[in-house]
Amino acid sequence: MTRSFTRLAWTAATFTYFLIILGAIVRITGSGMGCGEHWPLCNGRLLPPLDLPTLIEYGHRLAAAAVSVLVVALAAYAWWLRRDAASGMRDASNGPIALYRPLPPSTALYRPGVAAYIALALLTLQVGLGAVTVKLSLPPWTVILHLGTAMLLLATLLVTARGNRVARPSRAGLGALALGFVTVLFGALVASLGAASACLGFPLCNGQLIPAGNYLQHLHWTHRLLAYTLFGYVVWWAALTKKRGAWYVVALVTAQVAVAAAMVLLALPPPLQAAHVAVGAAVWAALVVAAL
């Protein structure tokens, strides 16, 4: 039973990761209103005419539906396993004979944590944010909350999949998680406000250490400074802990900085924008696994 539960949790986490990338493709291609202001229907239909923007947005919604089914199934499975475990423990305490009866470790003694229930709560919030985002025609604050909730959902599913191998994170690990999450949110803010092209050149912003332009340049530069800080922090963290997982994070952050540099220097080609989100989500997932 535990293996089935773990496989289901990893499947849900994988689908959530690809859903985040697909959400970025929706934004990059300008397909966020591909289904109009209708929700949960698309342009008022269950099966709308599939021009390209509608196809992209509708595909995103179908992927979100698949994630919803997986997360609901995971929470239901966790409840069933906990109930079965409690029942097995009660049977074991009924008498001397039952007390020494071996219980299947994969069922009666397995107690999945509350992470699966937290994932269900985050999913409910995410669905609501998705509806609000569409109804309000994609205001930046809902886009940022939508991505932030998706990242928290991914983290919770990874914790669920790790099961008994999850440990209390150190202060350094918590620092890496907090810095990574803030960097992700600032990246979403940069993208949603159209500030991705505000800073030209790399690694400086328009050749300046402190940009003298408008607030979009300052916003973009703050995101870059957070990314540079994250790189330095995870290198220190990996050297401190000497854990393989932390060095994987260093490699992913290095790749993310390289993708960001290429994206800026090549005038923001859409494939590199999508790659930036994909590697960024991978950095976040690796941070969660390594820190825990």
Summary of the structure (lengths in Angstrom):
residues: 292
radius of gyration: 21.9
end to end distance: 23.1
largest distance: 79.4
contacts: 940
relative contact order: 0.11
helix: 73%
strand: 1%
